Amino acid sequence: MTIFVKNKHTLQIDEFKFKCCIGKKGSTSNKKEGDKKTPKGTFEIENLYFREDRIKKPLTLLKCIKIKKDMGWCDDIGFPEKYNKLIKIEKKIGHEKLKRKDNKYDLLIPIKYNFSKPTTGKGSCIFIHLTKNYQPTVGCIALKKKDFLIMVKLIKKKSKIKIF
């Protein structure tokens, strides 16, 4: 099963179409850290991370991981061995905090872009996460909570995402 991100406003799985938002500056085949663009291509997806204190474990075939307060995702080009990986938060390492005050990361799925052998500076922390207002992201794909919950019921561990 493939998740299609057809344009900056449409995510499609089979006959289901959902409104979404992507990077503020659109999509690109030449992603760079901080460029506010969503990477184009076909990618595998990671596990589903969720805030147990805010939402019950969703119905899904994906592996579900509870977000803890010390969890981060490294976006620091100065740490190539940790770049674009889940980390335990350390002050000296730049990261995206997973346990946020806003609700964007109450549910999130990392997209396996620049993932198995990450190249520093090519982009990190590309997630499917939540939005309340469809404001453009800094490179992720965001959906309303009700649509995200439908999406995770439809997809499987082997599902891929294709971004145009």
N, CA, C and O atoms as a DFTB+ gen file, in Angstrom:
656 C
 N C O
     1  1       0.833      -1.182       0.000
     2  2       0.000       0.000       0.000
     3  2       0.880       1.248       0.000
     4  3       1.878       1.325       0.716
     5  1       0.492       2.208      -0.808
     6  2       1.268       3.444      -0.914
     7  2       0.415       4.639      -0.529
     8  3      -0.752       4.752      -0.906
     9  1       1.042       5.530       0.239
    10  2       0.459       6.820       0.582
    11  2       0.970       7.785      -0.485
    12  3       2.179       7.892      -0.687
    13  1       0.083       8.477      -1.159
    14  2       0.495       9.439      -2.184
    15  2       0.275      10.852      -1.675
    16  3      -0.806      11.189      -1.190
    17  1       1.310      11.678      -1.789
    18  2       1.153      13.106      -1.538
    19  2       1.235      13.743      -2.923
    20  3       2.317      14.001      -3.452
    21  1       0.046      13.989      -3.495
    22  2      -0.068      14.390      -4.904
    23  2       0.350      15.841      -5.129
    24  3       0.948      16.178      -6.151
    25  1       0.025      16.688      -4.163
    26  2       0.348      18.106      -4.258
    27  2       0.385      18.641      -2.837
    28  3       0.286      17.868      -1.885
    29  1       0.523      19.938      -2.682
    30  2       0.702      20.476      -1.330
    31  2      -0.551      20.427      -0.463
    32  3      -0.504      20.808       0.706
    33  1      -1.670      19.964      -1.017
    34  2      -2.907      19.934      -0.242
    35  2      -3.583      18.565      -0.178
    36  3      -4.605      18.428       0.496
    37  1      -3.042      17.541      -0.863
    38  2      -3.756      16.267      -0.968
    39  2      -2.869      15.065      -0.668
    40  3      -1.834      14.854      -1.299
    41  1      -3.312      14.281       0.321
    42  2      -2.696      12.994       0.628
    43  2      -3.744      11.940       0.308
    44  3      -4.895      12.055       0.729
    45  1      -3.342      10.896      -0.450
    46  2      -4.312       9.895      -0.884
    47  2      -3.823       8.484      -0.566
    48  3      -2.660       8.143      -0.781
    49  1      -4.756       7.667      -0.041
    50  2      -4.518       6.240       0.174
    51  2      -5.727       5.534      -0.415
    52  3      -6.853       5.721       0.045
    53  1      -5.484       4.715      -1.445
    54  2      -6.581       4.081      -2.174
    55  2      -7.588       5.167      -2.584
    56  3      -7.205       6.160      -3.203
    57  1      -8.878       4.983      -2.240
    58  2      -9.870       5.986      -2.644
    59  2     -10.031       7.108      -1.617
    60  3     -10.806       8.040      -1.830
    61  1      -9.295       7.018      -0.501
    62  2      -9.384       8.045       0.542
    63  2      -8.489       9.231       0.207
    64  3      -7.293       9.070      -0.035
    65  1      -9.078      10.419       0.196
    66  2      -8.310      11.647      -0.026
    67  2      -8.429      12.510       1.218
    68  3      -9.523      12.728       1.739
    69  1      -7.286      12.997       1.687
    70  2      -7.252      13.837       2.879
    71  2      -6.584      15.154       2.542
    72  3      -5.637      15.202       1.757
    73  1      -7.080      16.218       3.139
    74  2      -6.400      17.510       3.034
    75  2      -5.152      17.426       3.910
    76  3      -5.191      16.878       5.012
    77  1      -4.046      17.976       3.408
    78  2      -2.798      17.985       4.172
    79  2      -2.053      19.285       3.897
    80  3      -2.506      20.116       3.110
    81  1      -0.923      19.450       4.543
    82  2      -0.027      20.551       4.213
    83  2       1.398      19.998       4.200
    84  3       1.711      19.016       4.872
    85  1       2.247      20.657       3.418
    86  2       3.647      20.235       3.292
    87  2       4.543      21.440       3.570
    88  3       4.090      22.455       4.097
    89  1       5.810      21.314       3.211
    90  2       6.779      22.374       3.449
    91  2       6.368      23.715       2.869
    92  3       5.757      23.794       1.803
    93  1       6.717      24.760       3.593
    94  2       6.370      26.146       3.219
    95  2       6.833      26.485       1.801
    96  3       6.175      27.250       1.097
    97  1       7.969      25.913       1.383
    98  2       8.512      26.217       0.051
    99  2       8.299      25.070      -0.939
   100  3       9.044      24.941      -1.910
   101  1       7.272      24.231      -0.693
   102  2       6.920      23.166      -1.635
   103  2       7.759      21.915      -1.447
   104  3       8.262      21.638      -0.358
   105  1       7.899      21.155      -2.548
   106  2       8.672      19.913      -2.497
   107  2       9.892      20.031      -3.410
   108  3       9.935      20.873      -4.306
   109  1      10.875      19.176      -3.165
   110  2      12.132      19.269      -3.902
   111  2      12.792      17.902      -4.040
   112  3      12.591      17.012      -3.213
   113  1      13.580      17.753      -5.095
   114  2      14.405      16.548      -5.273
   115  2      15.790      16.770      -4.679
   116  3      16.607      15.850      -4.647
   117  1      16.061      17.999      -4.204
   118  2      17.385      18.340      -3.669
   119  2      17.239      18.954      -2.277
   120  3      17.565      20.121      -2.060
   121  1      16.747      18.151      -1.349
   122  2      16.474      18.607       0.022
   123  2      17.751      18.993       0.755
   124  3      18.781      18.329       0.636
   125  1      17.660      20.090       1.521
   126  2      18.763      20.536       2.377
   127  2      18.190      20.873       3.746
   128  3      17.053      21.332       3.853
   129  1      18.976      20.645       4.792
   130  2      18.556      20.950       6.160
   131  2      18.111      22.411       6.253
   132  3      18.856      23.315       5.877
   133  1      16.910      22.633       6.749
   134  2      16.432      23.995       6.982
   135  2      15.847      24.712       5.787
   136  3      15.527      25.896       5.894
   137  1      15.688      24.035       4.624
   138  2      15.194      24.728       3.426
   139  2      13.667      24.875       3.365
   140  3      13.142      25.469       2.423
   141  1      12.962      24.344       4.351
   142  2      11.493      24.423       4.427
   143  2      10.807      23.731       3.246
   144  3       9.709      24.117       2.845
   145  1      11.467      22.702       2.692
   146  2      10.903      21.947       1.568
   147  2      10.708      20.485       1.980
   148  3      11.451      19.948       2.802
   149  1       9.696      19.862       1.388
   150  2       9.411      18.448       1.610
   151  2      10.130      17.656       0.520
   152  3      10.037      18.008      -0.656
   153  1      10.852      16.581       0.895
   154  2      11.592      15.823      -0.126
   155  2      10.667      15.036      -1.055
   156  3       9.712      14.402      -0.605
   157  1      10.964      15.086      -2.367
   158  2      10.226      14.291      -3.351
   159  2      10.837      12.894      -3.399
   160  3      12.033      12.713      -3.171
   161  1       9.994      11.917      -3.700
   162  2      10.483      10.549      -3.862
   163  2       9.551       9.558      -3.196
   164  3       8.495       9.915      -2.673
   165  1       9.974       8.292      -3.230
   166  2       9.227       7.212      -2.593
   167  2      10.054       6.710      -1.428
   168  3      11.221       6.356      -1.591
   169  1       9.446       6.679      -0.246
   170  2      10.166       6.335       0.975
   171  2       9.364       5.350       1.812
   172  3       8.135       5.321       1.758
   173  1      10.083       4.544       2.585
   174  2       9.433       3.707       3.578
   175  2       9.037       4.608       4.745
   176  3       9.484       5.750       4.853
   177  1       8.186       4.064       5.616
   178  2       7.810       4.807       6.813
   179  2       8.330       4.071       8.044
   180  3       8.627       2.878       7.984
   181  1       8.435       4.781       9.143
   182  2       8.947       4.224      10.390
   183  2       7.774       3.828      11.274
   184  3       6.671       3.591      10.781
   185  1       8.011       3.756      12.570
   186  2       6.981       3.409      13.540
   187  2       6.071       4.603      13.816
   188  3       6.359       5.731      13.414
   189  1       4.979       4.332      14.502
   190  2       4.084       5.394      14.946
   191  2       4.464       5.765      16.378
   192  3       4.489       4.907      17.260
   193  1       4.757       7.035      16.604
   194  2       5.060       7.556      17.941
   195  2       3.819       8.307      18.410
   196  3       3.189       9.022      17.630
   197  1       3.466       8.145      19.694
   198  2       2.260       8.808      20.187
   199  2       2.416       9.244      21.633
   200  3       3.189       8.670      22.401
   201  1       1.649      10.291      21.984
   202  2       1.626      10.841      23.343
   203  2       0.543      10.130      24.141
   204  3      -0.639      10.451      24.012
   205  1       0.936       9.180      24.955
   206  2      -0.017       8.394      25.741
   207  2      -0.804       9.270      26.727
   208  3      -1.936       8.943      27.084
   209  1      -0.204      10.375      27.162
   210  2      -0.896      11.264      28.101
   211  2      -1.991      12.096      27.426
   212  3      -2.811      12.713      28.107
   213  1      -2.004      12.112      26.089
   214  2      -2.987      12.916      25.362
   215  2      -3.911      12.093      24.460
   216  3      -4.993      12.553      24.096
   217  1      -3.493      10.894      24.104
   218  2      -4.269      10.110      23.143
   219  2      -4.071       8.625      23.440
   220  3      -2.973       8.199      23.798
   221  1      -5.128       7.847      23.291
   222  2      -4.958       6.414      23.515
   223  2      -4.264       5.806      22.289
   224  3      -4.300       6.369      21.195
   225  1      -3.640       4.658      22.496
   226  2      -2.906       3.997      21.411
   227  2      -3.850       3.776      20.225
   228  3      -4.894       3.142      20.375
   229  1      -3.489       4.294      19.054
   230  2      -4.367       4.177      17.878
   231  2      -4.479       2.730      17.371
   232  3      -3.597       1.904      17.607
   233  1      -5.570       2.449      16.680
   234  2      -5.731       1.168      16.000
   235  2      -4.894       1.214      14.730
   236  3      -5.178       1.991      13.819
   237  1      -3.868       0.385      14.676
   238  2      -2.959       0.383      13.533
   239  2      -2.136      -0.894      13.532
   240  3      -1.958      -1.535      14.567
   241  1      -1.634      -1.255      12.352
   242  2      -0.711      -2.386      12.228
   243  2       0.741      -1.949      12.430
   244  3       1.646      -2.781      12.501
   245  1       0.953      -0.623      12.522
   246  2       2.307      -0.119      12.753
   247  2       2.725      -0.390      14.194
   248  3       1.885      -0.462      15.091
   249  1       4.034      -0.539      14.407
   250  2       4.542      -0.624      15.770
   251  2       4.330       0.744      16.420
   252  3       4.651       1.774      15.827
   253  1       3.787       0.749      17.644
   254  2       3.501       2.003      18.342
   255  2       4.489       2.209      19.482
   256  3       4.727       1.303      20.281
   257  1       5.065       3.412      19.551
   258  2       6.043       3.760      20.575
   259  2       5.537       4.976      21.343
   260  3       5.176       5.994      20.753
   261  1       5.517       4.854      22.655
   262  2       5.086       5.972      23.502
   263  2       6.201       7.017      23.540
   264  3       7.368       6.683      23.742
   265  1       5.829       8.283      23.343
   266  2       6.796       9.379      23.387
   267  2       7.095       9.705      24.849
   268  3       6.191       9.926      25.655
   269  1       8.390       9.727      25.167
   270  2       8.842      10.093      26.514
   271  2       9.466      11.480      26.464
   272  3       9.844      11.965      25.398
   273  1       9.571      12.121      27.643
   274  2      10.040      13.517      27.659
   275  2      11.485      13.687      27.216
   276  3      11.871      14.783      26.809
   277  1      12.299      12.631      27.284
   278  2      13.710      12.756      26.886
   279  2      13.974      12.309      25.446
   280  3      15.125      12.115      25.055
   281  1      12.904      12.146      24.657
   282  2      13.072      11.705      23.268
   283  2      13.201      12.902      22.326
   284  3      12.436      13.864      22.397
   285  1      14.191      12.808      21.445
   286  2      14.385      13.828      20.423
   287  2      14.792      13.175      19.120
   288  3      15.072      11.978      19.073
   289  1      14.822      13.974      18.058
   290  2      15.269      13.493      16.747
   291  2      16.383      14.436      16.319
   292  3      16.157      15.636      16.163
   293  1      17.573      13.906      16.131
   294  2      18.756      14.735      15.875
   295  2      18.693      15.427      14.515
   296  3      18.487      14.782      13.487
   297  1      18.874      16.759      14.526
   298  2      18.972      17.543      13.289
   299  2      20.276      18.346      13.264
   300  3      20.396      19.332      12.537
   301  1      21.245      17.911      14.064
   302  2      22.509      18.630      14.248
   303  2      23.580      18.065      13.313
   304  3      24.029      16.931      13.476
   305  1      23.982      18.881      12.327
   306  2      24.983      18.419      11.356
   307  2      26.359      18.209      11.992
   308  3      27.237      17.588      11.392
   309  1      26.540      18.720      13.192
   310  2      27.797      18.517      13.912
   311  2      27.929      17.141      14.558
   312  3      28.976      16.810      15.115
   313  1      26.873      16.346      14.484
   314  2      26.888      14.995      15.060
   315  2      26.454      13.979      14.006
   316  3      25.354      13.432      14.086
   317  1      27.325      13.721      13.006
   318  2      26.927      12.846      11.896
   319  2      26.498      11.439      12.321
   320  3      25.672      10.816      11.654
   321  1      27.058      10.933      13.430
   322  2      26.700       9.574      13.862
   323  2      25.282       9.502      14.444
   324  3      24.711       8.417      14.544
   325  1      24.717      10.645      14.825
   326  2      23.358      10.673      15.384
   327  2      22.358      11.364      14.469
   328  3      21.154      11.330      14.724
   329  1      22.852      11.994      13.400
   330  2      22.025      12.810      12.509
   331  2      20.839      12.012      11.949
   332  3      20.998      10.888      11.471
   333  1      19.664      12.614      12.020
   334  2      18.409      12.044      11.529
   335  2      18.071      10.710      12.186
   336  3      17.572       9.793      11.535
   337  1      18.352      10.617      13.490
   338  2      18.018       9.426      14.262
   339  2      17.316       9.841      15.561
   340  3      17.465      10.965      16.040
   341  1      16.547       8.895      16.112
   342  2      15.941       9.074      17.419
   343  2      17.054       9.084      18.448
   344  3      17.916       8.206      18.431
   345  1      17.053      10.068      19.353
   346  2      18.102      10.171      20.371
   347  2      17.483      10.455      21.738
   348  3      16.334      10.880      21.853
   349  1      18.281      10.206      22.754
   350  2      17.950      10.686      24.089
   351  2      18.476      12.120      24.120
   352  3      19.642      12.360      23.807
   353  1      17.637      13.056      24.488
   354  2      17.996      14.477      24.420
   355  2      19.229      14.778      25.264
   356  3      19.327      14.390      26.428
   357  1      20.169      15.486      24.633
   358  2      21.359      16.021      25.306
   359  2      21.431      17.495      24.929
   360  3      21.138      17.862      23.791
   361  1      21.822      18.342      25.886
   362  2      21.884      19.788      25.625
   363  2      22.798      20.154      24.458
   364  3      22.496      21.070      23.693
   365  1      23.917      19.436      24.323
   366  2      24.908      19.816      23.305
   367  2      24.531      19.391      21.884
   368  3      25.162      19.829      20.922
   369  1      23.511      18.547      21.744
   370  2      23.139      18.053      20.415
   371  2      21.829      18.701      19.974
   372  3      20.819      18.611      20.672
   373  1      21.852      19.355      18.809
   374  2      20.642      19.969      18.252
   375  2      19.640      18.892      17.895
   376  3      20.001      17.846      17.357
   377  1      18.364      19.156      18.200
   378  2      17.353      18.127      17.984
   379  2      15.958      18.737      17.892
   380  3      15.729      19.889      18.262
   381  1      15.063      17.945      17.400
   382  2      13.631      18.242      17.397
   383  2      13.055      17.477      18.580
   384  3      13.136      16.250      18.626
   385  1      12.481      18.185      19.524
   386  2      11.905      17.552      20.715
   387  2      10.588      16.865      20.329
   388  3       9.745      17.480      19.675
   389  1      10.403      15.604      20.723
   390  2       9.183      14.890      20.356
   391  2       8.024      15.169      21.313
   392  3       6.863      15.156      20.902
   393  1       8.332      15.418      22.575
   394  2       7.269      15.743      23.543
   395  2       7.138      17.259      23.598
   396  3       7.864      17.934      24.328
   397  1       6.197      17.784      22.811
   398  2       6.032      19.226      22.650
   399  2       4.820      19.730      23.411
   400  3       3.910      18.973      23.749
   401  1       4.836      21.047      23.674
   402  2       3.684      21.685      24.327
   403  2       2.486      21.744      23.376
   404  3       1.345      21.527      23.782
   405  1       2.770      22.045      22.089
   406  2       1.661      22.042      21.123
   407  2       1.299      20.578      20.826
   408  3       1.921      19.660      21.360
   409  1       0.324      20.375      20.000
   410  2      -0.154      19.011      19.754
   411  2       0.366      18.399      18.450
   412  3      -0.079      17.322      18.055
   413  1       1.298      19.072      17.783
   414  2       1.765      18.603      16.477
   415  2       2.300      17.175      16.507
   416  3       2.080      16.403      15.574
   417  1       3.001      16.832      17.579
   418  2       3.623      15.508      17.648
   419  2       2.887      14.560      18.594
   420  3       3.480      13.597      19.078
   421  1       1.617      14.813      18.863
   422  2       0.850      13.846      19.660
   423  2       0.804      12.512      18.920
   424  3       0.762      11.448      19.536
   425  1       0.814      12.585      17.594
   426  2       0.938      11.421      16.716
   427  2       1.952      11.785      15.642
   428  3       1.849      12.849      15.031
   429  1       2.922      10.925      15.405
   430  2       3.859      11.199      14.317
   431  2       4.454       9.907      13.785
   432  3       4.641       8.936      14.518
   433  1       4.749       9.923      12.478
   434  2       5.413       8.816      11.810
   435  2       6.607       9.396      11.062
   436  3       6.423      10.181      10.131
   437  1       7.837       9.025      11.452
   438  2       8.984       9.466      10.668
   439  2       8.972       8.830       9.272
   440  3       8.680       7.645       9.112
   441  1       9.291       9.640       8.286
   442  2       9.444       9.169       6.904
   443  2      10.917       8.800       6.740
   444  3      11.796       9.562       7.141
   445  1      11.186       7.647       6.157
   446  2      12.572       7.171       6.033
   447  2      13.283       7.846       4.859
   448  3      13.758       7.192       3.930
   449  1      13.337       9.164       4.935
   450  2      14.105       9.974       3.986
   451  2      15.481      10.212       4.599
   452  3      15.580      10.569       5.773
   453  1      16.558      10.016       3.806
   454  2      17.938      10.226       4.289
   455  2      18.134       9.446       5.591
   456  3      18.591       9.997       6.592
   457  1      17.787       8.175       5.566
   458  2      17.570       7.441       6.802
   459  2      18.609       6.367       7.121
   460  3      19.218       6.411       8.190
   461  1      18.828       5.405       6.222
   462  2      19.671       4.264       6.617
   463  2      21.137       4.663       6.801
   464  3      21.774       4.239       7.765
   465  1      21.669       5.461       5.900
   466  2      23.025       6.016       6.059
   467  2      22.894       7.518       5.808
   468  3      23.214       7.999       4.721
   469  1      22.423       8.258       6.817
   470  2      22.118       9.679       6.594
   471  2      23.340      10.511       6.195
   472  3      24.436      10.342       6.728
   473  1      23.113      11.405       5.248
   474  2      24.117      12.380       4.847
   475  2      23.785      13.667       5.586
   476  3      22.701      14.222       5.411
   477  1      24.719      14.148       6.419
   478  2      24.447      15.372       7.173
   479  2      24.185      16.531       6.213
   480  3      24.865      16.691       5.199
   481  1      23.191      17.323       6.557
   482  2      22.838      18.491       5.750
   483  2      21.817      18.217       4.658
   484  3      21.322      19.156       4.035
   485  1      21.486      16.934       4.407
   486  2      20.523      16.592       3.355
   487  2      19.082      16.593       3.861
   488  3      18.154      16.312       3.103
   489  1      18.896      16.908       5.143
   490  2      17.546      16.983       5.691
   491  2      17.278      15.898       6.711
   492  3      17.695      14.751       6.551
   493  1      16.569      16.287       7.769
   494  2      16.266      15.359       8.858
   495  2      14.877      15.659       9.403
   496  3      14.249      16.647       9.024
   497  1      14.411      14.806      10.285
   498  2      13.131      15.025      10.995
   499  2      11.971      15.230      10.027
   500  3      11.152      16.126      10.231
   501  1      11.890      14.421       8.985
   502  2      10.763      14.521       8.057
   503  2       9.688      13.560       8.564
   504  3       9.840      12.340       8.496
   505  1       8.609      14.132       9.068
   506  2       7.565      13.361       9.727
   507  2       6.207      13.562       9.044
   508  3       5.984      14.549       8.343
   509  1       5.319      12.609       9.268
   510  2       3.888      12.839       9.065
   511  2       3.390      13.146      10.476
   512  3       3.529      12.313      11.371
   513  1       2.820      14.312      10.683
   514  2       2.378      14.708      12.020
   515  2       1.046      15.451      11.940
   516  3       0.417      15.505      10.883
   517  1       0.628      16.015      13.055
   518  2      -0.684      16.658      13.136
   519  2      -0.637      18.157      12.840
   520  3       0.387      18.817      13.018
   521  1      -1.770      18.667      12.386
   522  2      -1.959      20.108      12.209
   523  2      -3.368      20.456      12.673
   524  3      -4.271      19.619      12.647
   525  1      -3.536      21.685      13.090
   526  2      -4.887      22.172      13.429
   527  2      -5.387      23.129      12.358
   528  3      -6.594      23.321      12.214
   529  1      -4.462      23.738      11.597
   530  2      -4.843      24.841      10.710
   531  2      -4.254      24.761       9.298
   532  3      -4.414      25.697       8.515
   533  1      -3.588      23.679       8.968
   534  2      -2.994      23.485       7.632
   535  2      -1.963      24.550       7.267
   536  3      -1.735      24.817       6.087
   537  1      -1.335      25.162       8.284
   538  2      -0.231      26.082       7.992
   539  2       0.921      25.263       7.401
   540  3       1.147      24.133       7.831
   541  1       1.654      25.811       6.422
   542  2       2.784      25.059       5.855
   543  2       3.772      24.643       6.948
   544  3       3.920      25.323       7.964
   545  1       4.439      23.520       6.719
   546  2       5.404      22.976       7.677
   547  2       6.817      23.418       7.293
   548  3       7.001      24.178       6.342
   549  1       7.802      22.941       8.033
   550  2       9.201      23.211       7.676
   551  2       9.775      22.061       6.838
   552  3      10.989      21.985       6.648
   553  1       8.919      21.170       6.339
   554  2       9.351      20.077       5.468
   555  2       8.571      18.790       5.672
   556  3       8.698      17.846       4.893
   557  1       7.768      18.758       6.716
   558  2       6.967      17.568       7.026
   559  2       5.651      17.587       6.249
   560  3       5.361      18.506       5.483
   561  1       4.869      16.532       6.482
   562  2       3.510      16.440       5.958
   563  2       2.598      16.405       7.175
   564  3       2.833      15.632       8.104
   565  1       1.565      17.231       7.179
   566  2       0.704      17.309       8.358
   567  2      -0.767      17.139       7.976
   568  3      -1.226      17.614       6.938
   569  1      -1.486      16.439       8.861
   570  2      -2.905      16.132       8.688
   571  2      -3.667      16.488       9.952
   572  3      -3.082      16.606      11.029
   573  1      -4.974      16.659       9.814
   574  2      -5.834      16.792      11.000
   575  2      -5.862      15.451      11.722
   576  3      -5.685      14.400      11.105
   577  1      -6.083      15.495      13.024
   578  2      -6.062      14.291      13.863
   579  2      -7.032      13.217      13.365
   580  3      -6.660      12.045      13.290
   581  1      -8.260      13.591      13.025
   582  2      -9.246      12.585      12.589
   583  2      -8.772      11.887      11.311
   584  3      -8.985      10.683      11.161
   585  1      -8.140      12.609      10.395
   586  2      -7.620      12.016       9.159
   587  2      -6.396      11.146       9.434
   588  3      -6.243      10.080       8.838
   589  1      -5.531      11.598      10.329
   590  2      -4.344      10.818      10.710
   591  2      -4.790       9.464      11.266
   592  3      -4.218       8.429      10.922
   593  1      -5.813       9.474      12.128
   594  2      -6.292       8.225      12.738
   595  2      -6.897       7.278      11.701
   596  3      -6.771       6.061      11.835
   597  1      -7.547       7.814      10.675
   598  2      -8.047       6.966       9.580
   599  2      -6.860       6.414       8.792
   600  3      -6.829       5.227       8.468
   601  1      -5.879       7.274       8.480
   602  2      -4.697       6.847       7.719
   603  2      -3.989       5.681       8.398
   604  3      -3.640       4.706       7.733
   605  1      -3.768       5.765       9.722
   606  2      -3.006       4.700      10.398
   607  2      -3.778       3.384      10.458
   608  3      -3.174       2.324      10.624
   609  1      -5.100       3.436      10.325
   610  2      -5.883       2.194      10.233
   611  2      -5.683       1.527       8.878
   612  3      -5.763       0.303       8.768
   613  1      -5.426       2.321       7.852
   614  2      -5.310       1.815       6.482
   615  2      -3.920       1.283       6.143
   616  3      -3.796       0.332       5.372
   617  1      -2.884       1.880       6.706
   618  2      -1.521       1.538       6.289
   619  2      -0.941       0.380       7.102
   620  3      -1.447       0.002       8.159
   621  1       0.153      -0.165       6.546
   622  2       0.841      -1.303       7.165
   623  2       2.310      -0.962       7.334
   624  3       2.776       0.066       6.843
   625  1       3.046      -1.835       8.039
   626  2       4.483      -1.609       8.272
   627  2       5.256      -1.456       6.962
   628  3       6.222      -0.695       6.893
   629  1       4.833      -2.175       5.933
   630  2       5.544      -2.146       4.645
   631  2       5.037      -1.056       3.714
   632  3       5.512      -0.941       2.584
   633  1       4.075      -0.248       4.170
   634  2       3.557       0.831       3.329
   635  2       4.675       1.818       3.009
   636  3       5.613       1.997       3.786
   637  1       4.551       2.444       1.860
   638  2       5.510       3.464       1.448
   639  2       4.743       4.765       1.243
   640  3       3.519       4.777       1.114
   641  1       5.498       5.857       1.216
   642  2       4.918       7.157       0.905
   643  2       5.602       7.695      -0.355
   644  3       6.829       7.690      -0.450
   645  1       4.814       8.153      -1.306
   646  2       5.346       8.737      -2.543
   647  2       4.963      10.203      -2.558
   648  3       3.782      10.549      -2.559
   649  1       5.971      11.063      -2.571
   650  2       5.773      12.508      -2.543
   651  2       6.143      13.079      -3.898
   652  3       7.258      12.886      -4.381
   653  1       5.197      13.784      -4.509
   654  2       5.414      14.374      -5.833
   655  2       5.892      15.803      -5.730
   656  3       6.124      16.451      -6.751
